[in-house]
């Protein structure tokens, strides 16, 4: 063997087997949830207290689009209406802040605060004919739909405001979010004497529920105690369209997530009414995938 070959052989070292990759880092949020469960068992922590802490953790996972009031459920005012009509509608509304639109509902030109309206009426000697609604309207605050609830809570505190309009990437209004909406994600439902009872769903004796297509999935889950997913869609109609991959016709029925969804009414491309039946535990041999019939 040549000297060169011997030198190369002397530098050769056997290869070691590659070390196994390190185990994945545990998710901090899952660790917190596990710690909460242990704390609840060890210290007799109440469910409400546990849920409040879990709600704080979830604020960084949820976005304003998850907690917002959908635009189809927003109470708004047409700035082009006569002043007397605007005053009557504002006083009849249970809400303190009302978005103002002009020409089309998508063209939000400001937000009317009930206190500003009352102050202006007093200054005018209750002469409604002299009221200029645009003069007292506050500028609308628009926030992206992907903003986390934790960041939006900080923004509410920083700006000392309780109300914002949610827009998508194209600047289209998707809904509105309030400070109360975010607090409810932590402490649960907050009701007062002016709140409107949940509407848009009606139970039937046979266990089925008629639901308007525009009802938010999160609101329906809270009202019915269900757990329908809301990652891919905000409304019930959006969930059905997402799962079906089509815009169904009236009478079509779909089964997914252990519920039967029947389309009852459709207007153009909008599903306006659905009948939902919780199926409970699957029967032995029943298919586990979504289906239609």
C-alpha positions in Angstrom: 0.0 0.0 0.0 1.4 3.4 -0.9 2.4 6.0 1.6 -0.4 8.3 0.4 -3.0 5.5 0.9 -1.7 4.8 4.4 -1.9 8.5 5.3 -5.5 8.7 4.1 -6.3 5.6 6.1 -4.8 7.1 9.2 -7.1 10.1 8.9 -10.2 7.9 8.4 -12.6 7.7 11.2 -15.7 5.5 11.4 -18.9 7.4 11.1 -21.1 7.5 14.1 -24.9 7.0 13.7 -26.7 10.3 13.6 -28.0 11.4 17.0 -31.8 11.3 17.3 -33.5 14.7 17.0 -34.4 16.3 20.3 -38.0 15.8 21.4 -40.3 18.7 20.4 -40.6 21.5 22.9 -43.9 21.2 24.9 -46.4 23.9 24.0 -46.5 26.5 26.7 -50.3 26.9 26.5 -50.8 23.1 26.9 -48.5 23.1 29.9 -50.5 25.9 31.5 -53.8 24.1 30.9 -52.3 20.9 32.4 -51.1 22.9 35.4 -54.6 24.4 35.8 -56.2 21.0 35.9 -53.7 19.9 38.5 -54.3 23.1 40.5 -58.1 22.5 40.3 -57.7 19.0 41.7 -55.2 20.0 44.4 -56.7 23.2 45.6 -60.4 22.7 44.8 -60.3 25.5 42.3 -63.8 26.3 41.0 -64.7 25.8 37.4 -65.4 29.5 37.0 -61.9 30.5 38.3 -60.3 27.9 36.1 -62.2 29.1 33.0 -61.2 32.7 33.7 -57.5 31.8 33.8 -57.9 29.7 30.7 -59.7 32.6 29.0 -56.7 34.8 29.6 -54.4 32.2 28.0 -56.7 32.0 25.0 -56.6 35.7 24.3 -53.4 35.2 22.3 -54.9 32.4 20.3 -58.1 34.1 19.4 -58.5 37.0 16.9 -61.0 39.8 16.8 -62.9 38.0 14.1 -63.6 35.2 16.6 -65.3 37.5 19.1 -66.8 40.2 16.9 -70.5 40.9 16.1 -70.9 39.9 12.5 -71.9 42.7 10.1 -75.3 41.1 9.5 -76.1 41.5 13.2 -74.7 45.1 13.6 -77.1 47.8 14.6 -76.4 50.8 12.4 -77.9 54.2 11.3 -78.3 55.7 7.9 -76.8 59.2 8.2 -79.0 60.3 5.3 -82.2 59.8 7.2 -84.2 62.8 8.6 -82.9 63.9 12.0 -86.1 63.0 13.7 -85.9 59.4 12.4 -82.2 59.1 13.5 -83.1 60.3 17.0 -86.0 57.9 17.3 -83.9 54.9 16.2 -80.9 55.9 18.4 -83.2 56.1 21.5 -84.9 52.8 20.6 -81.6 51.0 20.3 -80.1 49.1 23.4 -76.6 50.2 22.3 -74.7 53.3 23.3 -72.5 53.4 20.2 -74.0 53.1 16.7 -72.0 53.1 13.4 -73.2 55.6 10.8 -73.3 54.8 7.1 -74.0 56.9 4.1 -75.3 55.8 0.6 -74.4 52.1 1.3 -74.1 50.1 4.6 -70.5 49.3 3.8 -69.6 53.1 3.7 -69.1 53.8 7.4 -68.7 57.5 8.0 -68.5 57.7 11.8 -69.9 56.4 15.1 -72.7 58.1 17.0 -72.5 58.0 20.8 -75.8 58.4 22.6 -74.3 60.8 25.1 -73.1 63.1 22.4 -76.5 63.0 20.8 -78.2 64.0 24.1 -75.7 66.8 24.8 -76.3 68.2 21.3 -80.1 68.1 21.6 -79.8 69.9 24.9 -77.6 72.6 23.3 -80.1 73.0 20.5 -83.0 73.4 22.9 -84.4 70.1 21.7 -84.9 71.5 18.2 -84.3 68.3 16.3 -84.7 70.0 12.9 -81.3 71.8 13.5 -79.5 68.5 14.3 -76.4 67.8 12.2 -75.7 64.1 12.9 -72.4 64.1 11.0 -71.1 67.0 13.2 -71.3 65.0 16.4 -70.3 61.7 15.0 -66.9 60.4 16.2 -64.3 59.0 13.7 -64.6 55.3 13.1 -61.7 53.1 14.3 -61.0 50.2 12.0 -58.9 47.2 13.1 -57.6 44.2 11.0 -59.6 41.0 11.5 -56.3 39.1 12.3 -55.6 41.2 15.4 -55.3 39.0 18.5 -57.7 39.7 21.3 -54.8 40.3 23.6 -53.4 43.0 21.3 -56.9 44.5 20.9 -57.4 44.6 24.6 -54.2 46.6 25.0 -55.2 48.9 22.2 -58.6 49.6 23.8 -56.8 50.5 27.0 -54.2 52.6 25.3 -56.7 54.6 23.2 -59.3 54.7 26.0 -62.0 53.4 23.6 -64.4 50.5 23.9 -65.5 50.1 20.2 -63.9 49.2 16.9 -65.0 48.1 13.5 -63.3 45.0 12.1 -62.1 44.9 8.4 -60.7 42.2 6.2 -57.5 42.5 4.1 -59.5 44.4 1.4 -60.8 47.0 3.9 -64.4 45.6 3.8 -66.2 45.8 7.1 -66.7 42.4 8.6 -68.2 43.3 12.0 -67.5 45.2 15.2 -65.8 44.3 18.4 -66.1 45.9 21.8 -64.2 45.8 25.1 -67.1 43.9 26.5 -66.8 41.2 23.8 -63.2 40.6 24.9 -64.0 40.6 28.6 -66.7 38.0 28.0 -64.0 35.7 26.6 -62.4 35.8 30.0 -65.3 35.9 32.5 -68.2 34.6 30.5 -71.4 36.3 29.4 -72.0 39.7 30.8 -75.7 40.8 30.7 -77.5 43.9 31.7 -81.0 45.3 31.6 -80.5 46.6 28.0 -79.1 43.4 26.5 -81.1 41.6 23.9 -81.7 37.9 24.4 -80.0 35.6 22.0 -82.0 35.5 18.7 -81.6 33.5 15.6 -82.1 30.0 16.9 -85.3 28.2 18.0 -85.5 24.8 19.6 -88.2 22.2 18.6 -89.6 19.4 20.7 -88.0 16.8 18.5 -84.5 18.1 19.4 -83.9 19.9 16.2 -83.0 23.6 16.1 -83.8 26.1 13.4 -80.9 28.5 13.0 -80.5 31.6 10.8 -77.5 31.3 8.5 -76.0 34.5 9.7 -75.8 33.4 13.4 -72.2 33.3 14.6 -71.0 29.9 15.4 -69.5 31.0 18.7 -72.8 32.5 19.8 -74.7 29.4 18.9 -72.2 27.2 20.8 -72.7 29.4 23.9 -76.4 29.4 23.6 -76.8 25.6 22.9 -73.8 24.3 24.8 -72.4 22.9 21.5 -68.8 22.7 20.2 -69.1 23.3 16.5 -65.7 24.4 15.0 -65.2 28.0 14.1 -61.7 28.0 12.8 -62.7 28.0 9.1 -66.0 29.9 9.2 -67.6 32.6 11.4 -71.3 31.9 10.7 -73.4 28.7 10.6 -74.0 29.2 6.9 -70.3 29.6 6.3 -69.6 26.4 8.1 -72.0 24.4 6.0 -70.6 25.9 2.7 -67.1 25.2 3.9 -67.8 21.6 4.7 -70.0 20.9 1.7 -67.7 22.7 -0.7 -70.8 23.9 -2.6 -73.6 26.3 -2.0 -76.4 23.8 -1.2 -79.9 23.9 -2.5 -82.9 24.0 -0.1 -83.7 20.5 1.1 -80.1 19.2 0.9 -78.8 17.5 4.1 -75.3 17.1 5.3 -73.8 15.3 8.3 -70.6 16.4 9.9 -69.2 17.0 13.4 -71.9 14.7 14.8 -74.7 17.1 13.6 -77.2 16.9 10.7 -77.6 20.2 8.8 -80.6 20.6 6.5 -80.8 23.7 4.3 -84.3 25.1 4.8 -84.1 28.4 2.9 -81.7 30.1 0.5 -81.7 33.6 -1.0 -79.4 33.8 -4.0 -76.0 32.6 -2.7 -76.9 33.0 1.0 -78.2 30.2 3.2 -80.7 32.0 5.4 -82.2 29.2 7.4 -80.9 25.8 8.5 -82.3 23.0 10.7 -79.6 21.4 12.9 -80.0 18.1 14.7 -77.3 16.9 17.2 -76.7 13.2 16.5 -74.9 12.4 19.8 -72.7 9.3 19.8 -72.3 7.6 16.5 -73.9 4.2 16.0 -71.6 1.2 15.6 -70.6 0.9 12.0 -71.7 4.5 11.1 -69.2 6.3 8.9 -66.9 8.8 10.6 -66.6 11.2 7.7 -68.9 14.0 6.6 -71.6 13.0 4.2 -74.7 14.2 2.3 -78.0 12.8 1.4 
